[in-house]
Amino acid sequence: MGRLRLTPAQLGVWAAEQVTPDADAFRISQLVWLDGEVDPSLLARAVALAVSEADVLECRPVVGDDGVPMLDAVSAPSVESTV
């Protein structure tokens, strides 16, 4: 995939984080309660499938030599899930 341009929304988030790097405004987490029995191996497979279909999870923002921020898939860490 290489490097991709940021969308206007991603560029806005990147710019805001440059101004206030310690702000938590764009760090979002979510807790999901699952009622009933959960098959850990099936849940792990579902998470792995979702991650495999979301290429952006394999990207990280980088600033190119020209100063333009982009998404870089080449230097991204691998995404692992723990269930």
Phi and psi restraints in degrees (range 20) as a CNS / XPLOR table:
assign (resid 1 and name C) (resid 2 and name N)
       (resid 2 and name CA) (resid 2 and name C) 1.0 70.5 20.0 2
assign (resid 2 and name N) (resid 2 and name CA)
       (resid 2 and name C) (resid 3 and name N) 1.0 -136.4 20.0 2
assign (resid 2 and name C) (resid 3 and name N)
       (resid 3 and name CA) (resid 3 and name C) 1.0 -108.5 20.0 2
assign (resid 3 and name N) (resid 3 and name CA)
       (resid 3 and name C) (resid 4 and name N) 1.0 141.3 20.0 2
assign (resid 3 and name C) (resid 4 and name N)
       (resid 4 and name CA) (resid 4 and name C) 1.0 -125.6 20.0 2
assign (resid 4 and name N) (resid 4 and name CA)
       (resid 4 and name C) (resid 5 and name N) 1.0 147.0 20.0 2
assign (resid 4 and name C) (resid 5 and name N)
       (resid 5 and name CA) (resid 5 and name C) 1.0 -68.5 20.0 2
assign (resid 5 and name N) (resid 5 and name CA)
       (resid 5 and name C) (resid 6 and name N) 1.0 147.9 20.0 2
assign (resid 5 and name C) (resid 6 and name N)
       (resid 6 and name CA) (resid 6 and name C) 1.0 -73.9 20.0 2
assign (resid 6 and name N) (resid 6 and name CA)
       (resid 6 and name C) (resid 7 and name N) 1.0 146.4 20.0 2
assign (resid 6 and name C) (resid 7 and name N)
       (resid 7 and name CA) (resid 7 and name C) 1.0 -71.0 20.0 2
assign (resid 7 and name N) (resid 7 and name CA)
       (resid 7 and name C) (resid 8 and name N) 1.0 163.5 20.0 2
assign (resid 7 and name C) (resid 8 and name N)
       (resid 8 and name CA) (resid 8 and name C) 1.0 -55.4 20.0 2
assign (resid 8 and name N) (resid 8 and name CA)
       (resid 8 and name C) (resid 9 and name N) 1.0 -39.1 20.0 2
assign (resid 8 and name C) (resid 9 and name N)
       (resid 9 and name CA) (resid 9 and name C) 1.0 -66.1 20.0 2
assign (resid 9 and name N) (resid 9 and name CA)
       (resid 9 and name C) (resid 10 and name N) 1.0 -43.9 20.0 2
assign (resid 9 and name C) (resid 10 and name N)
       (resid 10 and name CA) (resid 10 and name C) 1.0 -64.0 20.0 2
assign (resid 10 and name N) (resid 10 and name CA)
       (resid 10 and name C) (resid 11 and name N) 1.0 -37.8 20.0 2
assign (resid 10 and name C) (resid 11 and name N)
       (resid 11 and name CA) (resid 11 and name C) 1.0 -65.1 20.0 2
assign (resid 11 and name N) (resid 11 and name CA)
       (resid 11 and name C) (resid 12 and name N) 1.0 -37.9 20.0 2
assign (resid 11 and name C) (resid 12 and name N)
       (resid 12 and name CA) (resid 12 and name C) 1.0 -63.6 20.0 2
assign (resid 12 and name N) (resid 12 and name CA)
       (resid 12 and name C) (resid 13 and name N) 1.0 -42.6 20.0 2
assign (resid 12 and name C) (resid 13 and name N)
       (resid 13 and name CA) (resid 13 and name C) 1.0 -64.9 20.0 2
assign (resid 13 and name N) (resid 13 and name CA)
       (resid 13 and name C) (resid 14 and name N) 1.0 -44.3 20.0 2
assign (resid 13 and name C) (resid 14 and name N)
       (resid 14 and name CA) (resid 14 and name C) 1.0 -59.5 20.0 2
assign (resid 14 and name N) (resid 14 and name CA)
       (resid 14 and name C) (resid 15 and name N) 1.0 -46.3 20.0 2
assign (resid 14 and name C) (resid 15 and name N)
       (resid 15 and name CA) (resid 15 and name C) 1.0 -62.8 20.0 2
assign (resid 15 and name N) (resid 15 and name CA)
       (resid 15 and name C) (resid 16 and name N) 1.0 -42.4 20.0 2
assign (resid 15 and name C) (resid 16 and name N)
       (resid 16 and name CA) (resid 16 and name C) 1.0 -62.7 20.0 2
assign (resid 16 and name N) (resid 16 and name CA)
       (resid 16 and name C) (resid 17 and name N) 1.0 -38.4 20.0 2
assign (resid 16 and name C) (resid 17 and name N)
       (resid 17 and name CA) (resid 17 and name C) 1.0 -71.3 20.0 2
assign (resid 17 and name N) (resid 17 and name CA)
       (resid 17 and name C) (resid 18 and name N) 1.0 -24.0 20.0 2
assign (resid 17 and name C) (resid 18 and name N)
       (resid 18 and name CA) (resid 18 and name C) 1.0 -71.2 20.0 2
assign (resid 18 and name N) (resid 18 and name CA)
       (resid 18 and name C) (resid 19 and name N) 1.0 -34.8 20.0 2
assign (resid 18 and name C) (resid 19 and name N)
       (resid 19 and name CA) (resid 19 and name C) 1.0 -77.5 20.0 2
assign (resid 19 and name N) (resid 19 and name CA)
       (resid 19 and name C) (resid 20 and name N) 1.0 -41.4 20.0 2
assign (resid 19 and name C) (resid 20 and name N)
       (resid 20 and name CA) (resid 20 and name C) 1.0 -131.6 20.0 2
assign (resid 20 and name N) (resid 20 and name CA)
       (resid 20 and name C) (resid 21 and name N) 1.0 77.5 20.0 2
assign (resid 20 and name C) (resid 21 and name N)
       (resid 21 and name CA) (resid 21 and name C) 1.0 -64.5 20.0 2
assign (resid 21 and name N) (resid 21 and name CA)
       (resid 21 and name C) (resid 22 and name N) 1.0 -21.8 20.0 2
assign (resid 21 and name C) (resid 22 and name N)
       (resid 22 and name CA) (resid 22 and name C) 1.0 -93.2 20.0 2
assign (resid 22 and name N) (resid 22 and name CA)
       (resid 22 and name C) (resid 23 and name N) 1.0 -0.4 20.0 2
assign (resid 22 and name C) (resid 23 and name N)
       (resid 23 and name CA) (resid 23 and name C) 1.0 -71.9 20.0 2
assign (resid 23 and name N) (resid 23 and name CA)
       (resid 23 and name C) (resid 24 and name N) 1.0 144.0 20.0 2
assign (resid 23 and name C) (resid 24 and name N)
       (resid 24 and name CA) (resid 24 and name C) 1.0 -99.6 20.0 2
assign (resid 24 and name N) (resid 24 and name CA)
       (resid 24 and name C) (resid 25 and name N) 1.0 11.2 20.0 2
assign (resid 24 and name C) (resid 25 and name N)
       (resid 25 and name CA) (resid 25 and name C) 1.0 -57.3 20.0 2
assign (resid 25 and name N) (resid 25 and name CA)
       (resid 25 and name C) (resid 26 and name N) 1.0 -33.8 20.0 2
assign (resid 25 and name C) (resid 26 and name N)
       (resid 26 and name CA) (resid 26 and name C) 1.0 -110.0 20.0 2
assign (resid 26 and name N) (resid 26 and name CA)
       (resid 26 and name C) (resid 27 and name N) 1.0 12.2 20.0 2
assign (resid 26 and name C) (resid 27 and name N)
       (resid 27 and name CA) (resid 27 and name C) 1.0 -101.2 20.0 2
assign (resid 27 and name N) (resid 27 and name CA)
       (resid 27 and name C) (resid 28 and name N) 1.0 105.6 20.0 2
assign (resid 27 and name C) (resid 28 and name N)
       (resid 28 and name CA) (resid 28 and name C) 1.0 -115.1 20.0 2
assign (resid 28 and name N) (resid 28 and name CA)
       (resid 28 and name C) (resid 29 and name N) 1.0 133.0 20.0 2
assign (resid 28 and name C) (resid 29 and name N)
       (resid 29 and name CA) (resid 29 and name C) 1.0 -128.6 20.0 2
assign (resid 29 and name N) (resid 29 and name CA)
       (resid 29 and name C) (resid 30 and name N) 1.0 163.1 20.0 2
assign (resid 29 and name C) (resid 30 and name N)
       (resid 30 and name CA) (resid 30 and name C) 1.0 -144.9 20.0 2
assign (resid 30 and name N) (resid 30 and name CA)
       (resid 30 and name C) (resid 31 and name N) 1.0 136.7 20.0 2
assign (resid 30 and name C) (resid 31 and name N)
       (resid 31 and name CA) (resid 31 and name C) 1.0 -103.1 20.0 2
assign (resid 31 and name N) (resid 31 and name CA)
       (resid 31 and name C) (resid 32 and name N) 1.0 130.7 20.0 2
assign (resid 31 and name C) (resid 32 and name N)
       (resid 32 and name CA) (resid 32 and name C) 1.0 -121.8 20.0 2
assign (resid 32 and name N) (resid 32 and name CA)
       (resid 32 and name C) (resid 33 and name N) 1.0 121.1 20.0 2
assign (resid 32 and name C) (resid 33 and name N)
       (resid 33 and name CA) (resid 33 and name C) 1.0 -89.0 20.0 2
assign (resid 33 and name N) (resid 33 and name CA)
       (resid 33 and name C) (resid 34 and name N) 1.0 129.6 20.0 2
assign (resid 33 and name C) (resid 34 and name N)
       (resid 34 and name CA) (resid 34 and name C) 1.0 -109.0 20.0 2
assign (resid 34 and name N) (resid 34 and name CA)
       (resid 34 and name C) (resid 35 and name N) 1.0 113.9 20.0 2
assign (resid 34 and name C) (resid 35 and name N)
       (resid 35 and name CA) (resid 35 and name C) 1.0 -82.8 20.0 2
assign (resid 35 and name N) (resid 35 and name CA)
       (resid 35 and name C) (resid 36 and name N) 1.0 140.9 20.0 2
assign (resid 35 and name C) (resid 36 and name N)
       (resid 36 and name CA) (resid 36 and name C) 1.0 91.5 20.0 2
assign (resid 36 and name N) (resid 36 and name CA)
       (resid 36 and name C) (resid 37 and name N) 1.0 -171.4 20.0 2
assign (resid 36 and name C) (resid 37 and name N)
       (resid 37 and name CA) (resid 37 and name C) 1.0 -72.3 20.0 2
assign (resid 37 and name N) (resid 37 and name CA)
       (resid 37 and name C) (resid 38 and name N) 1.0 139.4 20.0 2
assign (resid 37 and name C) (resid 38 and name N)
       (resid 38 and name CA) (resid 38 and name C) 1.0 -123.6 20.0 2
assign (resid 38 and name N) (resid 38 and name CA)
       (resid 38 and name C) (resid 39 and name N) 1.0 127.7 20.0 2
assign (resid 38 and name C) (resid 39 and name N)
       (resid 39 and name CA) (resid 39 and name C) 1.0 -85.8 20.0 2
assign (resid 39 and name N) (resid 39 and name CA)
       (resid 39 and name C) (resid 40 and name N) 1.0 106.0 20.0 2
assign (resid 39 and name C) (resid 40 and name N)
       (resid 40 and name CA) (resid 40 and name C) 1.0 -56.0 20.0 2
assign (resid 40 and name N) (resid 40 and name CA)
       (resid 40 and name C) (resid 41 and name N) 1.0 -38.7 20.0 2
assign (resid 40 and name C) (resid 41 and name N)
       (resid 41 and name CA) (resid 41 and name C) 1.0 -69.8 20.0 2
assign (resid 41 and name N) (resid 41 and name CA)
       (resid 41 and name C) (resid 42 and name N) 1.0 -36.9 20.0 2
assign (resid 41 and name C) (resid 42 and name N)
       (resid 42 and name CA) (resid 42 and name C) 1.0 -68.7 20.0 2
assign (resid 42 and name N) (resid 42 and name CA)
       (resid 42 and name C) (resid 43 and name N) 1.0 -41.0 20.0 2
assign (resid 42 and name C) (resid 43 and name N)
       (resid 43 and name CA) (resid 43 and name C) 1.0 -63.6 20.0 2
assign (resid 43 and name N) (resid 43 and name CA)
       (resid 43 and name C) (resid 44 and name N) 1.0 -42.5 20.0 2
assign (resid 43 and name C) (resid 44 and name N)
       (resid 44 and name CA) (resid 44 and name C) 1.0 -61.2 20.0 2
assign (resid 44 and name N) (resid 44 and name CA)
       (resid 44 and name C) (resid 45 and name N) 1.0 -40.7 20.0 2
assign (resid 44 and name C) (resid 45 and name N)
       (resid 45 and name CA) (resid 45 and name C) 1.0 -64.3 20.0 2
assign (resid 45 and name N) (resid 45 and name CA)
       (resid 45 and name C) (resid 46 and name N) 1.0 -39.7 20.0 2
assign (resid 45 and name C) (resid 46 and name N)
       (resid 46 and name CA) (resid 46 and name C) 1.0 -65.4 20.0 2
assign (resid 46 and name N) (resid 46 and name CA)
       (resid 46 and name C) (resid 47 and name N) 1.0 -42.9 20.0 2
assign (resid 46 and name C) (resid 47 and name N)
       (resid 47 and name CA) (resid 47 and name C) 1.0 -64.6 20.0 2
assign (resid 47 and name N) (resid 47 and name CA)
       (resid 47 and name C) (resid 48 and name N) 1.0 -44.0 20.0 2
assign (resid 47 and name C) (resid 48 and name N)
       (resid 48 and name CA) (resid 48 and name C) 1.0 -60.8 20.0 2
assign (resid 48 and name N) (resid 48 and name CA)
       (resid 48 and name C) (resid 49 and name N) 1.0 -39.9 20.0 2
assign (resid 48 and name C) (resid 49 and name N)
       (resid 49 and name CA) (resid 49 and name C) 1.0 -65.2 20.0 2
assign (resid 49 and name N) (resid 49 and name CA)
       (resid 49 and name C) (resid 50 and name N) 1.0 -45.4 20.0 2
assign (resid 49 and name C) (resid 50 and name N)
       (resid 50 and name CA) (resid 50 and name C) 1.0 -60.7 20.0 2
assign (resid 50 and name N) (resid 50 and name CA)
       (resid 50 and name C) (resid 51 and name N) 1.0 -43.5 20.0 2
assign (resid 50 and name C) (resid 51 and name N)
       (resid 51 and name CA) (resid 51 and name C) 1.0 -64.9 20.0 2
assign (resid 51 and name N) (resid 51 and name CA)
       (resid 51 and name C) (resid 52 and name N) 1.0 -40.0 20.0 2
assign (resid 51 and name C) (resid 52 and name N)
       (resid 52 and name CA) (resid 52 and name C) 1.0 -66.3 20.0 2
assign (resid 52 and name N) (resid 52 and name CA)
       (resid 52 and name C) (resid 53 and name N) 1.0 -24.4 20.0 2
assign (resid 52 and name C) (resid 53 and name N)
       (resid 53 and name CA) (resid 53 and name C) 1.0 -93.4 20.0 2
assign (resid 53 and name N) (resid 53 and name CA)
       (resid 53 and name C) (resid 54 and name N) 1.0 -3.1 20.0 2
assign (resid 53 and name C) (resid 54 and name N)
       (resid 54 and name CA) (resid 54 and name C) 1.0 -114.2 20.0 2
assign (resid 54 and name N) (resid 54 and name CA)
       (resid 54 and name C) (resid 55 and name N) 1.0 83.5 20.0 2
assign (resid 54 and name C) (resid 55 and name N)
       (resid 55 and name CA) (resid 55 and name C) 1.0 -55.1 20.0 2
assign (resid 55 and name N) (resid 55 and name CA)
       (resid 55 and name C) (resid 56 and name N) 1.0 -30.7 20.0 2
assign (resid 55 and name C) (resid 56 and name N)
       (resid 56 and name CA) (resid 56 and name C) 1.0 -63.4 20.0 2
assign (resid 56 and name N) (resid 56 and name CA)
       (resid 56 and name C) (resid 57 and name N) 1.0 -22.6 20.0 2
assign (resid 56 and name C) (resid 57 and name N)
       (resid 57 and name CA) (resid 57 and name C) 1.0 -68.6 20.0 2
assign (resid 57 and name N) (resid 57 and name CA)
       (resid 57 and name C) (resid 58 and name N) 1.0 -16.3 20.0 2
assign (resid 57 and name C) (resid 58 and name N)
       (resid 58 and name CA) (resid 58 and name C) 1.0 -96.4 20.0 2
assign (resid 58 and name N) (resid 58 and name CA)
       (resid 58 and name C) (resid 59 and name N) 1.0 11.0 20.0 2
assign (resid 58 and name C) (resid 59 and name N)
       (resid 59 and name CA) (resid 59 and name C) 1.0 -114.4 20.0 2
assign (resid 59 and name N) (resid 59 and name CA)
       (resid 59 and name C) (resid 60 and name N) 1.0 159.8 20.0 2
assign (resid 59 and name C) (resid 60 and name N)
       (resid 60 and name CA) (resid 60 and name C) 1.0 -142.2 20.0 2
assign (resid 60 and name N) (resid 60 and name CA)
       (resid 60 and name C) (resid 61 and name N) 1.0 151.2 20.0 2
assign (resid 60 and name C) (resid 61 and name N)
       (resid 61 and name CA) (resid 61 and name C) 1.0 -75.6 20.0 2
assign (resid 61 and name N) (resid 61 and name CA)
       (resid 61 and name C) (resid 62 and name N) 1.0 137.9 20.0 2
assign (resid 61 and name C) (resid 62 and name N)
       (resid 62 and name CA) (resid 62 and name C) 1.0 -136.5 20.0 2
assign (resid 62 and name N) (resid 62 and name CA)
       (resid 62 and name C) (resid 63 and name N) 1.0 158.1 20.0 2
assign (resid 62 and name C) (resid 63 and name N)
       (resid 63 and name CA) (resid 63 and name C) 1.0 -106.0 20.0 2
assign (resid 63 and name N) (resid 63 and name CA)
       (resid 63 and name C) (resid 64 and name N) 1.0 123.8 20.0 2
assign (resid 63 and name C) (resid 64 and name N)
       (resid 64 and name CA) (resid 64 and name C) 1.0 -73.3 20.0 2
assign (resid 64 and name N) (resid 64 and name CA)
       (resid 64 and name C) (resid 65 and name N) 1.0 173.7 20.0 2
assign (resid 64 and name C) (resid 65 and name N)
       (resid 65 and name CA) (resid 65 and name C) 1.0 -59.4 20.0 2
assign (resid 65 and name N) (resid 65 and name CA)
       (resid 65 and name C) (resid 66 and name N) 1.0 -25.0 20.0 2
assign (resid 65 and name C) (resid 66 and name N)
       (resid 66 and name CA) (resid 66 and name C) 1.0 -87.1 20.0 2
assign (resid 66 and name N) (resid 66 and name CA)
       (resid 66 and name C) (resid 67 and name N) 1.0 2.1 20.0 2
assign (resid 66 and name C) (resid 67 and name N)
       (resid 67 and name CA) (resid 67 and name C) 1.0 85.5 20.0 2
assign (resid 67 and name N) (resid 67 and name CA)
       (resid 67 and name C) (resid 68 and name N) 1.0 0.4 20.0 2
assign (resid 67 and name C) (resid 68 and name N)
       (resid 68 and name CA) (resid 68 and name C) 1.0 -90.4 20.0 2
assign (resid 68 and name N) (resid 68 and name CA)
       (resid 68 and name C) (resid 69 and name N) 1.0 125.9 20.0 2
assign (resid 68 and name C) (resid 69 and name N)
       (resid 69 and name CA) (resid 69 and name C) 1.0 -73.2 20.0 2
assign (resid 69 and name N) (resid 69 and name CA)
       (resid 69 and name C) (resid 70 and name N) 1.0 142.5 20.0 2
assign (resid 69 and name C) (resid 70 and name N)
       (resid 70 and name CA) (resid 70 and name C) 1.0 -143.6 20.0 2
assign (resid 70 and name N) (resid 70 and name CA)
       (resid 70 and name C) (resid 71 and name N) 1.0 168.9 20.0 2
assign (resid 70 and name C) (resid 71 and name N)
       (resid 71 and name CA) (resid 71 and name C) 1.0 -94.2 20.0 2
assign (resid 71 and name N) (resid 71 and name CA)
       (resid 71 and name C) (resid 72 and name N) 1.0 131.2 20.0 2
assign (resid 71 and name C) (resid 72 and name N)
       (resid 72 and name CA) (resid 72 and name C) 1.0 -118.8 20.0 2
assign (resid 72 and name N) (resid 72 and name CA)
       (resid 72 and name C) (resid 73 and name N) 1.0 118.6 20.0 2
assign (resid 72 and name C) (resid 73 and name N)
       (resid 73 and name CA) (resid 73 and name C) 1.0 -91.2 20.0 2
assign (resid 73 and name N) (resid 73 and name CA)
       (resid 73 and name C) (resid 74 and name N) 1.0 -20.4 20.0 2
assign (resid 73 and name C) (resid 74 and name N)
       (resid 74 and name CA) (resid 74 and name C) 1.0 -68.4 20.0 2
assign (resid 74 and name N) (resid 74 and name CA)
       (resid 74 and name C) (resid 75 and name N) 1.0 -40.8 20.0 2
assign (resid 74 and name C) (resid 75 and name N)
       (resid 75 and name CA) (resid 75 and name C) 1.0 -100.9 20.0 2
assign (resid 75 and name N) (resid 75 and name CA)
       (resid 75 and name C) (resid 76 and name N) 1.0 11.1 20.0 2
assign (resid 75 and name C) (resid 76 and name N)
       (resid 76 and name CA) (resid 76 and name C) 1.0 -72.5 20.0 2
assign (resid 76 and name N) (resid 76 and name CA)
       (resid 76 and name C) (resid 77 and name N) 1.0 142.9 20.0 2
assign (resid 76 and name C) (resid 77 and name N)
       (resid 77 and name CA) (resid 77 and name C) 1.0 -70.8 20.0 2
assign (resid 77 and name N) (resid 77 and name CA)
       (resid 77 and name C) (resid 78 and name N) 1.0 156.0 20.0 2
assign (resid 77 and name C) (resid 78 and name N)
       (resid 78 and name CA) (resid 78 and name C) 1.0 -73.0 20.0 2
assign (resid 78 and name N) (resid 78 and name CA)
       (resid 78 and name C) (resid 79 and name N) 1.0 147.6 20.0 2
assign (resid 78 and name C) (resid 79 and name N)
       (resid 79 and name CA) (resid 79 and name C) 1.0 -96.5 20.0 2
assign (resid 79 and name N) (resid 79 and name CA)
       (resid 79 and name C) (resid 80 and name N) 1.0 125.0 20.0 2
assign (resid 79 and name C) (resid 80 and name N)
       (resid 80 and name CA) (resid 80 and name C) 1.0 -124.7 20.0 2
assign (resid 80 and name N) (resid 80 and name CA)
       (resid 80 and name C) (resid 81 and name N) 1.0 147.5 20.0 2
assign (resid 80 and name C) (resid 81 and name N)
       (resid 81 and name CA) (resid 81 and name C) 1.0 -118.6 20.0 2
assign (resid 81 and name N) (resid 81 and name CA)
       (resid 81 and name C) (resid 82 and name N) 1.0 149.4 20.0 2
assign (resid 81 and name C) (resid 82 and name N)
       (resid 82 and name CA) (resid 82 and name C) 1.0 -123.6 20.0 2
assign (resid 82 and name N) (resid 82 and name CA)
       (resid 82 and name C) (resid 83 and name N) 1.0 127.0 20.0 2
